[in-house]
Amino acid sequence: MVVGIETDSTAFWAVALKYGAEIAVIEATSVEPLAVRELLAICPGTKIMLLGDPTDSRLLDLLIAGADGFFPQSSPPEMIVEAALMLTETGVLLPAPLSRTVLDRLRQLEARYGANGIERPRLGKREALVLRMLATGATNREIARLLGVSVSTIKNQVAAIFRKLGASNRSEAVALAFRLGMAEEPEST
């Protein structure tokens, strides 16, 4: 359901807050990373889906700032609606070419700058496994099914992972996991 269309960011977030918008679809060229952080502070439960050009060099910065996904703006409207529904279900949406770009940039940063003093959080064995599954794009429902536990249990573990990583959403948690080399670790014995 569309609750409003606004071109002014202040008015847009006022509408989102008033109606408890689940998803905000924003043109990537119309927002800065700082604005994404500020807007999420106003509407913390709102998922942000960016629309734009997949080659836009600012996308990674916007995702790290708190956007939950991206979809090419050149897509037909019905595909954009389907992408928004997928974001609602999965909590993150990064089409394959952008996922590759994100991984490549994270690895370049790691190679160039190292961990830069970022402290590696201590995750439990199950939390580490769930984090690796999140990094593959698995939904809470898929993870719960694979691990034989309830979706509620996975939601609690994901919340604990966010807390320990200092992440505010899945995109940020996955980016930090790759940054810290935690997304590809084999399960410890």
N, C-alpha and C positions, 0 to 999 in steps of 0.2 A: 504494500500500500504506500503510495506517495503521500506524504503529509504536507509537503510544501516545496516550492522551488524558489530559491533566493540566489541572487548574484552577489549580494553584500554578505561578507563572511559573518559579521556580527549578527545580522538578521537571520542568517542561515542557522547559526548555532542556537539562537534564541528559539527558533522553531523546533530544532532537534531536541533541545532540552525540554521544551514545553510538552511535546508529544512523545518523548522517550524514544526517539528514532533508534532503530536497531542498526541501520547502516546509513552512512553518509557517502554518497558518490560524488567525488570531487575531481575536477580537472587538475592534473598534476602541475600544469603551468600556472595555476592560479593560487598556489599555496606554497609557503616556505616551511622548512622543518620546524622552526620555532613556533610557528602558528599551529602546526599539527600538535605539538606538545601542549600548548596553551589550550587549544580547543578540546583535547582529550581530558584536560583537567576540569573543564566545564561539563563535559558529557562523557564520563569515564566508561560507560557501558556501550557506547556507540562504536561500531566497527567502521573503519575508513577504507573505502575502495577507491583507488586512484584510477583515473582514465587518462590515457595519453599515448605518447610515442614510446615503444619499448626501448628505443635507443637513447632516451633522455638520460643524461648523466646524473641528474638529480634524484632519480628514482630510489637508489639505495639510501641516500640521506633521508628521504621522506619515509621509507620503510623503517629505518632505524629509529626515526623520530616517533613512530607509533602507528603509521598506516598499516593496515592488515592485509592489503592485497593490491593487485594491479590488473587491469584489463585494457587491451588496445582500444583506443577511442574510435578507431576506424571500423570497429566491428558493428554489425547490424544491431539495432536496438534490442531485438529479442534475445540476442546472444549476451548482451550486457545485462539484461534482466536475469537470464539464466546464471551468469557469473555472480551476480549479487546474491541469488539464492544459494549458490554453492558456497559463497563466503559465509553466509549465515550458518550453513551446515558444518563446514570444516573449520571456520575460524581464521583461515588464511587462504590466500589465493595468489599464487605466483605461477603463471604459465611457464612451460618448459624453457623457452629461450631466456626468459628473465631469471629463472632459477639458476641457469648456467652462468649468467652474468653476475648474479649475486655471489655465487660460490667462487667464481674466478676473482672477483674484486676482494672478497674476504681473504682468500689465499694470498693474493698480492700484498694486501696490507699486513698480513701475518709475516710473510717473508721479508717485507721491508722494515717493519717496525717491531716485530716480536709482540709479546703480550703486553708491553708497556706498563708493567706493574699491575695489570688487572689481576686481582686475586681470584684464583680458581675456587669456586664454591664446592663444598663437600655435599654431594648428593648420595642418597642411599642407592643400593643396587637396583631396586625397582624404579626409582626416580630416574636414574641414568638410562635405564632401558626405555622408559616412557619418553624421555627427551630425545633419544635416538630415533624413536618411532615418530615423534613430532617432526623431526628433521626430514623425514621421508614424505611428509604431507598427510600422514594418517589422521583420520578424525578420531575424536574421543570414542565414538561407537566402535570404530574398527579396532582401536587399541584394546578396548574392553573385551571385544569378542576374541581377539588373538590371545589375550592374557587370561581369559576365563574369569573376569571380574565384572562388576557392575560399572555402568557409565558414571555413576556418582563417585565411585572409588577413583576412577581415572580423573574426573574433574577435580577431586581433592588433591591428587598427586600433581596434576598440572598446576594448580594454585600454589602448591608447596614449591614446585620448580621455579615458578615466576618469582616467588618471594625470595628464594635463595639466590637466584640470578640477578634480582633487582629489575626484572623485565615487567613490562606492563601489558604485553600481548604475545601471541605465538610468534609473530614475525621477529620481534625483538629477542625472544628466548632462543629461537633457532639461529639467528645471526650471532648471538653471544656464544652459543654452543659451538658453532663452527669456528668462531674467533678464538675460543679457548681450547679447541681441539677435542671437544667432548662429544661431538655428534657422530664421530666415526670410530669411537673406542670399542673394542670387543668387550663383551660382557665379562666382568671379573668373576673369578671362581672363589 
